[in-house]
């Protein structure tokens, strides 16, 4: 499943963790959910990294003053 925003992905990840923690799933289903969880975790981590870079851009310029600059994720514009 493809996620477009952090909030929906994180909500799904929490649900997966909850299901896995119950320990009531068959092995195949648990592995399937675990694999989905890893993919969602990677997506969320990338979104958090992107947000961190945006914050860094907003917080400082060459003179150390607070400024706002346009942000282009790697591979874009």
N, C-alpha and C positions, 0 to 999 in steps of 0.2 A: 504494500500500500504506500502511496506517495503522500507525503505531508507537505503543506505549503506554509504553515506557520508553527512557531515554537509551542504555543499554548496547546493546540490540538495534539501535537506530537507528544508533548510532555504528559498530557492527560492520558493518552493511550499507553504510554510507557508505565505510568503509575498503575493502570489497570492490569497490565501484563505482569508487573512485579507482584501485585496482590494475588493474581491467579497462581503464579509460580510458588509463592510463599505458602499457599494453602497446602501444597503437596498432594493434591487430589487428581492431578492430570495423568493421563497415560504418557509413557515416555515419548512417543512420537509427537503428541500434542505439545508436551513441555518443550521439546527441542524446537518445534516450529515457532512457538511463542518466544523462546529464548533468542532465536535467530532474528525474529522481527524486532525484539527489544534491542538487540545489538545495533541493528540498522537505524532504529529511531534514536538511540543514544548517540550515534555518530552524527546524525542530522542535527540533534539538539546541541551537541558540542560545537559543530560548525557555526550554528546560529549564534551561540554565546561568544565564540571567537570573533565573529563579525561585529557583534554589538560592542565588544571590548575595543576593537579597532576604531569604531565610530566614536566612542567616548574619548579615546586618546586623541583623535583628530579634533574633537570639539574643545578639549581642555588646553591645548597648548599650540603655540606657533613658535617661530624661530626666536622670538624675544621672550618666550616663556609666558606670554599673555594668553588669556582665554580668548579663543576665536572659534568661528565655525567655518569649516571648509567642506567642499563636496567630497563624498566618499564613493569610491568605485571598487567593489570587491574584485579580488583577483580574477582575471579572465573576462571582466566586463569593461566597457568603455574606457 
